[in-house]
């Protein structure tokens, strides 16, 4: 498999990305890793060629899109950026998968501009696997589509269910819809109409509306929501977990500094168990290609996991299955007919 | 002051509500507490009359709206419910404040139906004070208005700023707008238009869009968002904090049961410091009256705090100040003209 990796994307790129690539080498089977970015810089970081040249190839892309640049504008100005060149390679089918921990907006925009949607798909969505206390919860969308129509959320339910079944081996996954009350009548217009669409499709095991209060208890295997709300949930969960652990440690150190040393391994273990980079990056579901989005703060392990895990999605033929599933329902833009 | 309290509202009503009322007695000055609900039941719980009869009066309301009942439907069917009768008393100015820990939807609907909006206010919003690691953050709206227009969020910024200044004594409070990126161009249409309105008003110290990742670090004194998103944030924060603490205790008990005993007081202390019932209930800002919403899970202390704190809002004349402030800007429904 030809796995494209954005060498310049991420808070600590290119160092961490190159380190992650090198860590993945041992488990790569026959796969080739293609690193996109500034060739001299990447070559220097990779070190002695004999270690990596059998499995890694560099594709020169001299420009870098910064983490905070305005996505569409940056893509227009920086045609030779790692993200732009990588997406072009994906469109020309010179690579099978693309991975980036860079500017999410720019990466998603590049993938959406360069790759067609899968047949039947109205709008791609970003899917994240959250490791909650009750097990993994698959959430879609977390930021690709911030003004969705009911039919988009309905399709996210179908796509994410399929992913949960095929990749996470969850048989007959249940689906919940984020709302502000469990009753069907609760929520805004988008939620009420989506609720109806999900209820009406027998292929979906819909458990109804779910509230974020129950989120960590895993109210369903798959959860759908609009991209704005999904992004709010994703970032609040991150910020809150980090903040609470920090606060606990501060309190403990006031009490007894010795105690902090004893509790640190426990916190580390909890973090590891609830670390969503364990599941690799977040796929952009619904495009005719395999695009994996990594967190900007990804460390070597997260990059390595994304590289190794993304292969399942290709091998299991998720895209073919999505297309087959979604084409069974005729859709126009916004309504199920 | 005449403070109306819904005796039947809350997960553990009427017991906890009555207990909270009795706890508040000592600090009540000349105020009268009017308990709405089933008179024989309330009387029995209140105990010997000589303890309370100087400060508490009972207003009989034989029906109860359940926590999960459909709000508008329940209000229509149960005209003699504590919520309905209490709102009627507020409309007739027989009480100065109303407080309920009952069905939030029904209580808010009753207040909105019975009380007029303040002059100039387009749509009332529920405001909550979150005690974050960095200090209190005032958030509006957390569930009253789930399909707001930009002008509504703009007014929430004005009203909540005024509340933060007058009640929380925060001089010149800063205002942030929840979005999925800090740049002005990020977010859905509602956020982009609201961003512009907030930027254009010199009375508002607007710090721009804020992300939920930074929420606990208190990115601004006041945060505005649509009611759906605010409700998602409120409930996720609650669920996550509870879940994380539970998980920490479980991990610790596996390691060493002795640990749990040592960490419990620390967790309790953190909870107390970040307990939003410290700030009393959540006001419904923008109605011509003072309506305080308590959490369904409120304990005696939360009820007591709501009773004692609500008086500031009346004494400080918040409503008059809101009306004066909002009438300076001519608004029609949805746009600032």
Contacts between the chains, C-beta under 8 A, distances in Angstrom:
chain1	res1	chain2	res2	distance
A	68	B	182	8.0
A	68	B	183	7.4
A	70	B	183	6.6
A	70	B	185	6.3
A	105	B	181	7.4
A	133	B	243	5.7
A	133	B	246	7.8
A	133	B	247	5.7
A	143	B	180	6.0
A	146	B	180	6.8
A	146	B	187	7.1
A	146	B	188	4.7
A	147	B	188	5.4
A	147	B	189	6.7
A	178	B	232	6.8
A	180	B	143	6.1
A	180	B	146	6.8
A	180	B	227	7.7
A	180	B	228	5.9
A	180	B	231	4.2
A	180	B	232	6.9
A	180	B	235	7.7
A	181	B	105	7.5
A	183	B	68	7.5
A	183	B	70	6.7
A	185	B	70	6.4
A	187	B	146	7.0
A	187	B	228	7.1
A	188	B	146	4.7
A	188	B	147	5.4
A	188	B	228	5.4
A	189	B	147	6.7
A	191	B	228	7.9
A	211	B	235	5.4
A	212	B	232	4.9
A	212	B	233	7.9
A	212	B	235	4.5
A	212	B	236	3.7
A	212	B	239	6.3
A	213	B	235	3.9
A	213	B	236	7.1
A	213	B	238	5.7
A	213	B	239	4.0
A	214	B	239	6.2
A	215	B	236	6.0
A	215	B	239	5.8
A	215	B	240	7.4
A	216	B	239	5.8
A	216	B	240	6.0
A	216	B	243	3.9
A	216	B	244	7.9
A	217	B	239	7.6
A	217	B	243	7.0
A	227	B	180	7.7
A	228	B	180	5.9
A	228	B	187	7.1
A	228	B	188	5.4
A	228	B	191	7.9
A	228	B	229	7.1
A	229	B	228	7.1
A	229	B	229	6.3
A	229	B	232	5.8
A	231	B	180	4.1
A	232	B	178	6.8
A	232	B	180	6.9
A	232	B	212	4.9
A	232	B	229	5.8
A	232	B	232	6.3
A	232	B	233	6.6
A	233	B	212	7.9
A	233	B	232	6.6
A	233	B	236	6.1
A	235	B	180	7.7
A	235	B	211	5.4
A	235	B	212	4.5
A	235	B	213	3.9
A	236	B	212	3.7
A	236	B	213	7.1
A	236	B	215	6.0
A	236	B	233	6.1
A	236	B	236	5.6
A	236	B	237	7.0
A	236	B	240	7.7
A	237	B	236	7.0
A	237	B	240	6.3
A	238	B	213	5.7
A	239	B	212	6.3
A	239	B	213	4.1
A	239	B	214	6.2
A	239	B	215	5.7
A	239	B	216	5.8
A	239	B	217	7.5
A	240	B	215	7.4
A	240	B	216	6.0
A	240	B	236	7.7
A	240	B	237	6.3
A	240	B	240	5.0
A	240	B	241	7.1
A	240	B	244	7.8
A	241	B	240	7.1
A	241	B	244	6.5
A	243	B	133	5.7
A	243	B	216	4.0
A	243	B	217	7.0
A	244	B	216	8.0
A	244	B	240	7.9
A	244	B	241	6.5
A	244	B	244	5.3
A	244	B	245	7.9
A	245	B	244	7.9
A	246	B	133	7.8
A	247	B	133	5.7
A	247	B	270	6.3
A	248	B	248	7.0
A	248	B	266	7.2
A	248	B	267	7.8
A	248	B	270	7.1
A	251	B	266	4.8
A	251	B	269	6.8
A	251	B	270	6.1
A	252	B	263	7.5
A	252	B	266	6.4
A	255	B	262	7.9
A	255	B	266	6.2
A	256	B	262	8.0
A	259	B	262	7.0
A	262	B	259	7.6
A	263	B	252	7.5
A	263	B	259	7.7
A	263	B	263	7.8
A	266	B	248	7.4
A	266	B	251	4.9
A	266	B	252	6.3
A	266	B	255	6.1
A	267	B	248	7.8
A	269	B	251	6.8
A	270	B	247	6.4
A	270	B	248	7.1
A	270	B	251	6.0
